[in-house]
Amino acid sequence: MKISARTKIVGIFGYPIYHSLSPIFHNAAFAKLGLDFIYFPFSVKPKDLKEAVQAIKSLDIVGVNVTIPHKEKILPYLDEISSEAKMIKAVNTVYNKKGKLIGYNTDGEGFLGSLRKEGKFNPEGKNVFMVGAGGVAYAISFALIKAGIKKLTFTNRELNFKRARILFKHLKGTFKDRCQLSLIDFHKRNSRRILSKVDLFVNATSVGMRSSNDQLLIDPDLFSPDVFIYDVVYNRKTNFLKSAEERKLSSLGGLGMLLYQGALSFEIWTHRKAPMETMREALECEL
Ligand SMILES: NC(=O)c1ccc[n+]([C@@H]2O[C@H](COP(=O)([O-])OP(=O)(O)OC[C@H]3O[C@@H](n4cnc5c(N)ncnc54)[C@H](OP(=O)(O)O)[C@@H]3O)[C@@H](O)[C@H]2O)c1
């Protein structure tokens, strides 16, 4: 890679940031297309976020991805927010359009891209069960309802059940009766009556990200054989995903979502089609 005065900068703001895989596949994509861009991981402490956002303009950075813990906090510092990001109140991509900072959220579309293209699963008219009520659960639930699912049942652990109530209210307020919504207590998540009728199950929690927290939240024996399982965790194969595979259930881990959301950011910054295969190879090689 040759860096010159013409090289354009993109990157990611997060804290901590050392674990991010985005530099790997974005830099591979720039190299593949011969684009004079570099993707850099910026470790931005929460207290420095405002100044870091201002620096996007002063340093003429083309754009950044935004990750934990800044996705919600960054909103007031941007000049414009896409309707998608406004709806879910979180931004994962910023584009510096001639000095104007525009916030987008590509997580939901990234999830749908992976589900449809890699999973060959069309969510329209489907019955979905989701565990989790964090940032990813917001993006996924909004995307699925917009994609026309029939029913969404979800829950969150008791510790923060309030988060699930807030998400429920937010979905109800936004979509009215466009989708049947059902919020259930966490201890009722392993109900055969509910799980046996589910077409798509989404683990939108961080359970399984580390081997130390890799418990099975849901009993995979309770699903119908036609269910599709999506686990958003991308850094390792979770026990849940392994058990789905052992039972020959259709399933995907979160690597595809990571790639597809990244590809959409890439296209916002470069106006070029992202080289998906190159990005995937770079990621798989790293992992
Ligand atoms: N594939 C991708 O492209 C992609 C993109 C972004 C994130 N992710 C992954 O998605 C996961 C969630 O990210 P996020 O941004 O939504 O994080 P978040 O806002 O912190 O939410 C985490 C969710 O996991 C739940 N949770 C954590 N530990 C749990 C446990 N032991 N038992 C039950 N529930 C538990 C949390 O429940 P509480 O509310 O009770 O804490 C919350 O619902 C992470 O693993 C992240 O790496 C994947």
The ligand as a Tripos MOL2 file, in Angstrom:
@<TRIPOS>MOLECULE
LIG
   48    52     1     0     0
SMALL
NO_CHARGES

@<TRIPOS>ATOM
      1 N1        -22.8520   -9.4180   12.5780 N.am      1 LIG1
      2 C1        -22.7630   -8.1100   12.6280 C.2       1 LIG1
      3 O1        -22.6080   -7.4220   11.6020 O.2       1 LIG1
      4 C2        -22.8670   -7.4160   13.9210 C.ar      1 LIG1
      5 C3        -22.9190   -6.0170   13.9830 C.ar      1 LIG1
      6 C4        -22.9650   -5.4160   15.2300 C.ar      1 LIG1
      7 C5        -22.9690   -6.2100   16.3640 C.ar      1 LIG1
      8 N2        -22.9150   -7.5670   16.2680 N.ar      1 LIG1
      9 C6        -22.9340   -8.4230   17.4450 C.3       1 LIG1
     10 O2        -24.2340   -8.3690   17.9850 O.3       1 LIG1
     11 C7        -24.1990   -8.5990   19.3780 C.3       1 LIG1
     12 C8        -25.0660   -7.5610   20.0810 C.3       1 LIG1
     13 O3        -24.5590   -6.2610   19.7890 O.3       1 LIG1
     14 P1        -25.3390   -4.9620   20.2810 P.3       1 LIG1
     15 O4        -24.6800   -3.8040   19.6180 O.co2     1 LIG1
     16 O5        -26.8080   -5.1200   20.1370 O.co2     1 LIG1
     17 O6        -24.9510   -4.9700   21.8230 O.3       1 LIG1
     18 P2        -25.7690   -4.3810   23.0480 P.3       1 LIG1
     19 O7        -26.5140   -3.1500   22.6500 O.co2     1 LIG1
     20 O8        -24.8060   -4.3230   24.1700 O.co2     1 LIG1
     21 O9        -26.8750   -5.5240   23.3700 O.3       1 LIG1
     22 C9        -26.4740   -6.7960   23.7730 C.3       1 LIG1
     23 C10       -27.7000   -7.6840   23.9340 C.3       1 LIG1
     24 O10       -27.2720   -8.9630   24.4040 O.3       1 LIG1
     25 C11       -27.9420   -9.2810   25.6300 C.3       1 LIG1
     26 N3        -27.1040  -10.1180   26.4820 N.ar      1 LIG1
     27 C12       -25.8050   -9.9350   26.7920 C.ar      1 LIG1
     28 N4        -25.3740  -10.9320   27.6010 N.ar      1 LIG1
     29 C13       -26.4460  -11.7540   27.8020 C.ar      1 LIG1
     30 C14       -26.6560  -12.9600   28.5480 C.ar      1 LIG1
     31 N5        -25.6600  -13.5090   29.2400 N.pl3     1 LIG1
     32 N6        -27.8730  -13.5340   28.5180 N.ar      1 LIG1
     33 C15       -28.8860  -12.9950   27.7970 C.ar      1 LIG1
     34 N7        -28.7490  -11.8400   27.0750 N.ar      1 LIG1
     35 C16       -27.5490  -11.2390   27.0850 C.ar      1 LIG1
     36 C17       -28.1980   -7.9310   26.2330 C.3       1 LIG1
     37 O11       -29.1340   -8.0120   27.2690 O.3       1 LIG1
     38 P3        -29.2160   -6.8020   28.3350 P.3       1 LIG1
     39 O12       -29.9950   -5.7340   27.6600 O.co2     1 LIG1
     40 O13       -29.9110   -7.4190   29.4730 O.co2     1 LIG1
     41 O14       -27.8010   -6.4000   28.6540 O.co2     1 LIG1
     42 C18       -28.6760   -7.1720   24.9830 C.3       1 LIG1
     43 O15       -29.9820   -7.5480   24.6370 O.3       1 LIG1
     44 C19       -22.7110   -8.5540   19.7480 C.3       1 LIG1
     45 O16       -22.2370   -9.8780   19.8470 O.3       1 LIG1
     46 C20       -22.0420   -7.9020   18.5600 C.3       1 LIG1
     47 O17       -20.7240   -8.3250   18.3410 O.3       1 LIG1
     48 C21       -22.8900   -8.1860   15.0700 C.ar      1 LIG1
@<TRIPOS>BOND
     1     1     2 1
     2     2     3 2
     3     2     4 1
     4     4     5 ar
     5     4    48 ar
     6     5     6 ar
     7     6     7 ar
     8     7     8 ar
     9     8     9 1
    10     8    48 ar
    11     9    10 1
    12     9    46 1
    13    10    11 1
    14    11    12 1
    15    11    44 1
    16    12    13 1
    17    13    14 1
    18    14    15 2
    19    14    16 1
    20    14    17 1
    21    17    18 1
    22    18    19 2
    23    18    20 1
    24    18    21 1
    25    21    22 1
    26    22    23 1
    27    23    24 1
    28    23    42 1
    29    24    25 1
    30    25    26 1
    31    25    36 1
    32    26    27 ar
    33    26    35 ar
    34    27    28 ar
    35    28    29 ar
    36    29    30 ar
    37    29    35 ar
    38    30    31 1
    39    30    32 ar
    40    32    33 ar
    41    33    34 ar
    42    34    35 ar
    43    36    37 1
    44    36    42 1
    45    37    38 1
    46    38    39 2
    47    38    40 1
    48    38    41 1
    49    42    43 1
    50    44    45 1
    51    44    46 1
    52    46    47 1
@<TRIPOS>SUBSTRUCTURE
     1 LIG1         1 GROUP 0 **** ****
